[in-house]
Amino acid sequence: SLAVLQDLENGIKKADADPSVKAVMICGENGKFSAGADIRGFSSSHRRGLPLGPIVSLIESSEKPVVAAIEGVALGGGLEVALGCHYRVAHVKARMGLPEVTLGLLPGAEGTQRLPRLIGIPAALDIITTGKHVPATEALKLGLVDEVVEENTIEAAIRLANKV
């Protein structure tokens, strides 16, 4: 939603400007990182608001470590937000992917550029062109996430942020 994107942008800018903040952790609510955008908004001729790509670039360009705590799903724009983070911690039951291709849409927030840089072209093409959901353990093997945990993902992400 527009409110989530605005809060994400404001939060990153505020953290970057605050010298007492040493790292940032991004998580979702209710056991889900993010299922991405509501596709009903794509068809609106009055679509307004912040585009996700510049916000993901803002996250990526932060001088402070940014860690994604992925629970549940990180799909579409949600995965693109996670790809902008410097580190990703996923719960063992989490799934990630870019399923918008199954609707005839290409990922629009630079996921098609960030994913191949992170995991290589063959693996990224498989995820981008099929829309498959990648389980956390496979994501770890691919290098999509840095750590998979069975415990509290947020606490694990905070530990990693403190470590780096």
NUGUVO-262121 format. One record per residue: x, y, z of N, C-alpha, C in turn. Coordinates in steps of 0.2 Angstrom, whole numbers, padded with zeros to 4 digits, always signed. Example, Ala and Ser with C-alpha at 12.3 -4.5 7.8 and 13.67 -1.06 7.14 Angstrom:
+0066-0028+0039+0062-0022+0039+0066-0016+0039;+0064-0011+0035+0068-0005+0036+0064+0000+0039;
END
This chain:
+0004-0006+0000+0000+0000+0000+0004+0006+0000;+0001+0012-0002+0005+0018-0002+0008+0020+0005;+0004+0018+0010+0006+0020+0017+0012+0016+0019;+0012+0009+0017+0018+0005+0019+0024+0008+0015;+0023+0009+0009+0029+0012+0005+0032+0018+0008;+0027+0023+0010+0029+0029+0013+0033+0028+0019;+0030+0024+0023+0033+0022+0030+0040+0019+0029;+0041+0015+0024+0047+0012+0023+0052+0017+0020;+0050+0021+0016+0055+0027+0014+0057+0031+0019;+0052+0033+0023+0053+0038+0029+0058+0035+0034;+0056+0028+0035+0060+0025+0040+0068+0024+0038;+0069+0022+0032+0076+0022+0030+0079+0028+0030;+0076+0034+0028+0079+0040+0028+0080+0042+0035;+0076+0041+0040+0077+0043+0046+0083+0039+0050;+0083+0033+0048+0088+0029+0051+0095+0031+0048;+0095+0032+0042+0102+0035+0039+0104+0041+0042;+0099+0046+0043+0101+0052+0046+0103+0052+0054;+0101+0047+0057+0102+0046+0064+0109+0043+0066;+0114+0046+0069+0120+0043+0070+0120+0038+0075;+0115+0038+0079+0114+0033+0085+0112+0026+0082;+0109+0026+0076+0107+0020+0073+0113+0017+0069;+0114+0010+0071+0120+0007+0068+0118+0002+0063;+0112+0000+0063+0109-0005+0058+0102-0005+0057;+0099-0007+0052+0091-0007+0051+0089-0015+0050;+0083-0016+0053+0080-0023+0051+0073-0021+0049;+0072-0025+0043+0065-0024+0040+0061-0031+0041;+0055-0030+0043+0051-0036+0044+0044-0035+0042;+0040-0040+0042+0033-0039+0040+0029-0040+0047;+0022-0040+0046+0018-0042+0052+0015-0048+0051;+0012-0051+0056+0008-0057+0057+0011-0063+0053;+0018-0064+0054+0021-0069+0051+0022-0069+0044;+0022-0064+0040+0023-0063+0033+0027-0057+0032;+0033-0058+0028+0037-0052+0026+0033-0048+0022;+0031-0050+0016+0027-0046+0011+0025-0051+0005;+0019-0051+0004+0016-0054-0002+0016-0050-0008;+0019-0044-0008+0020-0039-0014+0014-0035-0014;+0013-0032-0020+0008-0027-0022+0001-0030-0023;-0004-0026-0022-0011-0028-0023-0012-0027-0031;-0012-0032-0035-0013-0032-0042-0019-0028-0044;-0024-0027-0040-0030-0023-0042-0028-0016-0043;-0023-0014-0040-0021-0007-0041-0017-0006-0048;-0015-0011-0051-0011-0010-0057-0016-0008-0063;-0022-0010-0062-0027-0008-0068-0030-0001-0067;-0028+0002-0062-0031+0009-0061-0028+0014-0065;-0032+0018-0069-0029+0023-0073-0027+0029-0068;-0029+0029-0062-0027+0035-0058-0022+0032-0053;-0018+0027-0054-0013+0025-0050-0008+0030-0048;-0008+0031-0042-0003+0036-0039+0001+0033-0034;+0006+0037-0032+0010+0035-0026+0017+0034-0028;+0021+0031-0023+0028+0030-0024+0029+0024-0028;+0033+0024-0033+0036+0018-0036+0040+0014-0031;+0040+0007-0031+0044+0003-0027+0052+0003-0029;+0053+0004-0035+0060+0003-0037+0065+0008-0033;+0063+0015-0033+0067+0020-0030+0068+0018-0022;+0063+0016-0019+0063+0014-0012+0068+0008-0011;+0068+0003-0015+0072-0002-0015+0079+0000-0016;+0080+0005-0021+0087+0008-0022+0089+0012-0016;+0085+0015-0012+0086+0019-0006+0089+0014-0001;+0085+0008+0000+0087+0003+0005+0094+0001+0003;+0095-0001-0003+0102-0004-0005+0108+0001-0004;+0106+0008-0005+0112+0013-0005+0113+0015+0002;+0109+0012+0007+0110+0014+0014+0117+0013+0016;+0121+0017+0020+0127+0016+0022+0127+0011+0028;+0121+0010+0031+0121+0006+0037+0118-0001+0035;+0120-0006+0038+0118-0013+0036+0110-0013+0037;+0107-0016+0032+0100-0017+0032+0099-0024+0031;+0095-0027+0036+0094-0034+0036+0086-0036+0035;+0085-0040+0031+0078-0042+0030+0076-0048+0034;+0071-0048+0038+0069-0054+0042+0063-0057+0039;+0064-0062+0035+0059-0065+0031+0055-0071+0034;+0049-0070+0035+0044-0075+0038+0039-0076+0033;+0036-0082+0033+0030-0083+0028+0032-0082+0021;+0030-0077+0018+0032-0076+0011+0035-0069+0010;+0040-0069+0005+0043-0063+0002+0042-0064-0006;+0036-0061-0008+0034-0063-0015+0034-0056-0019;+0035-0056-0026+0035-0050-0030+0039-0044-0027;+0035-0039-0026+0038-0033-0023+0041-0034-0016;+0038-0039-0012+0041-0041-0006+0048-0044-0006;+0049-0048-0011+0056-0051-0013+0060-0045-0015;+0058-0041-0019+0062-0035-0022+0064-0031-0016;+0060-0030-0011+0062-0026-0005+0068-0030-0002;+0067-0036-0001+0072-0040+0002+0079-0040-0002;+0078-0040-0008+0084-0040-0012+0088-0034-0012;+0085-0028-0010+0088-0022-0009+0092-0022-0002;+0090-0026+0002+0093-0027+0009+0100-0030+0008;+0105-0028+0013+0112-0030+0012+0112-0038+0014;+0108-0040+0019+0107-0047+0021+0100-0049+0022;+0099-0056+0022+0093-0058+0022+0093-0064+0027;+0088-0064+0032+0088-0070+0036+0081-0073+0035;+0080-0079+0034+0073-0082+0033+0071-0088+0038;+0065-0088+0039+0063-0093+0043+0063-0100+0039;+0064-0105+0042+0064-0111+0038+0058-0113+0034;+0052-0110+0036+0046-0111+0032+0044-0106+0027;+0049-0101+0026+0048-0095+0022+0048-0098+0015;+0045-0094+0010+0045-0095+0003+0046-0088+0000;+0050-0088-0006+0052-0082-0009+0051-0083-0017;+0049-0078-0020+0048-0079-0028+0045-0072-0031;+0045-0072-0037+0043-0067-0041+0037-0070-0046;+0031-0071-0042+0025-0074-0046+0022-0070-0051;+0023-0064-0051+0019-0059-0056+0020-0061-0063;+0025-0065-0065+0026-0068-0072+0020-0072-0074;+0017-0076-0069+0011-0080-0070+0005-0076-0072;+0005-0069-0071+0000-0065-0073+0002-0061-0079;+0007-0063-0082+0010-0059-0088+0013-0053-0087;+0016-0052-0080+0019-0046-0078+0026-0047-0077;+0031-0043-0078+0038-0044-0076+0039-0040-0070;+0043-0043-0065+0045-0039-0059+0047-0032-0061;+0044-0027-0057+0045-0020-0059+0049-0016-0055;+0052-0019-0049+0056-0015-0045+0063-0017-0045;+0066-0019-0051+0073-0021-0052+0074-0027-0049;+0070-0032-0048+0071-0038-0046+0074-0042-0051;+0073-0041-0058+0076-0044-0063+0083-0042-0064;+0086-0037-0061+0093-0035-0061+0096-0038-0054;+0093-0037-0049+0096-0038-0042+0097-0046-0041;+0092-0050-0043+0092-0057-0042+0098-0060-0046;+0099-0059-0052+0104-0062-0056+0111-0060-0053;+0112-0054-0050+0118-0052-0047+0119-0056-0041;+0114-0058-0038+0115-0061-0031+0116-0069-0032;+0112-0072-0036+0112-0079-0037+0114-0082-0044;+0116-0078-0048+0118-0080-0055+0112-0080-0060;+0114-0080-0066+0109-0079-0071+0105-0085-0072;+0108-0091-0072+0103-0097-0073+0098-0098-0068;+0100-0098-0062+0095-0099-0056+0090-0093-0056;+0092-0087-0057+0088-0081-0057+0083-0082-0063;+0085-0084-0069+0080-0084-0074+0075-0090-0073;+0077-0095-0070+0072-0100-0068+0067-0097-0063;+0069-0093-0058+0064-0090-0054+0060-0085-0057;+0063-0080-0061+0060-0075-0064+0055-0077-0070;+0056-0082-0073+0052-0085-0079+0047-0090-0077;+0047-0093-0071+0042-0098-0069+0038-0095-0064;+0040-0091-0060+0036-0088-0055+0036-0093-0049;+0040-0098-0049+0040-0103-0043+0042-0100-0037;+0039-0103-0031+0041-0101-0025+0046-0105-0022;+0052-0102-0020+0058-0105-0018+0058-0106-0010;+0058-0112-0008+0058-0113+0000+0065-0110+0003;+0065-0108+0009+0070-0105+0012+0077-0110+0012;+0076-0116+0012+0082-0120+0012+0085-0120+0005;+0081-0120+0000+0084-0119-0007+0087-0112-0008;+0083-0107-0005+0086-0100-0006+0093-0100-0003;+0094-0103+0003+0101-0103+0006+0106-0106+0002;+0104-0112-0001+0109-0115-0006+0110-0111-0012;+0105-0107-0014+0106-0102-0020+0110-0096-0018;+0110-0094-0012+0113-0088-0010+0109-0082-0010;+0102-0084-0010+0097-0079-0010+0096-0076-0003;+0097-0080+0002+0097-0078+0009+0104-0080+0012;+0105-0077+0018+0112-0078+0021+0111-0083+0027;+0105-0083+0029+0104-0088+0035+0097-0090+0035;+0096-0096+0037+0089-0099+0038+0089-0102+0046;+0083-0100+0049+0083-0101+0056+0076-0104+0057;+0076-0108+0063+0069-0111+0065+0066-0108+0071;+0070-0103+0073+0068-0099+0079+0065-0092+0077;+0065-0088+0081+0062-0081+0080+0066-0077+0075;+0064-0076+0069+0067-0073+0063+0069-0066+0065;+0065-0062+0068+0067-0056+0070+0073-0055+0074;+0073-0059+0079+0079-0059+0084+0085-0062+0080;+0084-0066+0076+0090-0069+0072+0093-0063+0068;+0088-0059+0065+0090-0054+0060+0093-0048+0064;+0091-0047+0070+0094-0042+0075+0101-0044+0077;+0102-0050+0078+0109-0053+0080+0113-0052+0074;+0111-0054+0068+0115-0053+0062+0117-0045+0061;+0112-0041+0062+0113-0034+0061+0118-0031+0066;+0118-0034+0072+0123-0032+0077+0130-0034+0076;+0130-0040+0073+0136-0043+0071+0140-0040+0066;+0136-0038+0061+0139-0034+0055+0140-0027+0056;
END
